């Protein structure tokens, strides 16, 4: 079974990681049984990245969870579409997904798609 989850939340990437402009880390977003939130101070070893924590609260993704991020510059041009996934995510399990930014300027990031298989 494939479910397509589409939503947007904004974060701001700067030289040493993102500064969130929406959804504090304690506020979970929920869509089709998958809870998720932005990690406020990501630890990814890169100069700039975003991270989200996901939890299969009411569903399972036995064949994987796939998430894309849309990164845009200050003029609204797409400058990157980093992706991350996990091979499986069963009900009650959590995972941290990391989206690396290769863009050198300021950019905004929003979760573009989330697919549960």
N, C-alpha and C positions, 0 to 999 in steps of 0.2 A: 504494500500500500504506500502511495506517495502522497504527501500533503505539502502544498506550497504555502509558505508563510511569508507575507510581505509587510514590512512596516519600516518606519524611519524614526530615528532618534539622533540627535546631533551632538558631536563632541568636537573639540578644537585641538588640533595637533600643533605643538610648538617644538622647538629644538630638542627638548629633553623629555618629551612624552606629551600625552593629551591633557588638556584641561577641560573638564566636562562643562557643558553649558546646559545640560538637561539631565533629568533622572539621577538623583543622588544614589550612591552605591547601595543604600539600604532599601531603595524602592525597586521592587521587582516588576518587570513587565511580563505579561502573560499572553500567550497566543496559542490556541489549539493544543493546550496541555503542556507547553514548554514555557517554563519561567526563565527569565534572564534579566541581567542587569549589567551596566557598565562597571568595570573595576576602576576605582578612582585613581589609584597610583599604580599603573601596570608595571610589572617587573618582567621585562622581556629581553633585556640585554641589547636592545637596539637604541639608536638615538631617538626614534619616534615610532610609537605604535599605539594601538588600542587593544584592550582586552575586554571580553565579556565572559561572565559566568553563566552557564546554562544548567537547568535542572529539568529532567523529564518528570514533571509533577503528576500529570494525569494521563500520560501516554508513554509509549516506548518507540524508539527508532532503531529496531534491530538490525537494519541494513545501513545505518549511518545517519548523521546529521551534518548538513552542508550549509555554510553561512557565507554570504558575500557582503563586503562593505563597499560603499561608494564613497570615494574620496574626491572632494572638489576644491579648487582654488578659490581665491576671494572673488573671482568673477563668475563663479558657478560652473566652470569647465571641469569635466571629469579628468582627474590627473592620475587616478589609480583605482583598481578594483581588487584589493587583496581578498583572499579567501582563506578559510580554515574549515576543518571538518574533523569529525571523530568517526571511527569505524562502526560503532554502535553506542547507543545510549538508552538504557532500560529504565523503566519507571523507578524513580527514587535516586537514580545516579546523577552526578554532577560532572561538569567538565569546564575547563577554562580554554577559551578560543582566543588566539592571538592574531592580530592583523598588522603586519609591518608596513610602514609608510616609507616610500623611497623618494617622496617629494621633498624638496629642500625648503620650500616656503611654508607660510601658514596655510592650513587647509582645514576643512570640516569633514567629518566622517559620519555616515549614517548607515545603519544596517539595511541592506537592500533586499536580500532574500534569505529565507531560512527554509530549507527543505528537509523534511523528516521522511526517511524511507524505512 
